[in-house]
Amino acid sequence: MRFWQDLMIFAGIYALVFTWIWRRIHRRRPSGSSHDA
């Protein structure tokens, strides 16, 4: 089925975007005293 192939690809892209946003949100909080991007 082609539907499952497209779904897996979409899920992979969505996971990458979610991880990128998650890292950006957590980057705002100063962890310790070092915040070099």
N, C-alpha and C positions, 0 to 999 in steps of 0.2 A: 504493500500500500504506500502510495506517495505521500498521503496525509501524515503518516508517522514520521517520514523523513523530514518534511517541512517543520513538523512540530518539534523535533529534536534540535534542528538548526535554530529555530526561533527561541527555544528554551536556552540554548547555549549562549546566544547573543544577549538574551535577557539577563542571564546569570552574570555575564561580564559587565553589563551596564549597572546591575544592582551592586556588584562588588565595588565598582568604581565610585558609585555614589556613597556606598557605605564607608569607604576609605576617606572620602572627602568630608563626610559628616564627622567622623572620628578624628580627622586631622585638625578640626577647629579647636578641639579641647587640648590645652597645653599639657602633654603628658610629661610629668617631671619638670625639668628645666631646659630640655633640649627640644626644639621644634624647627628642624631644618627641612621643611617641606616633606 
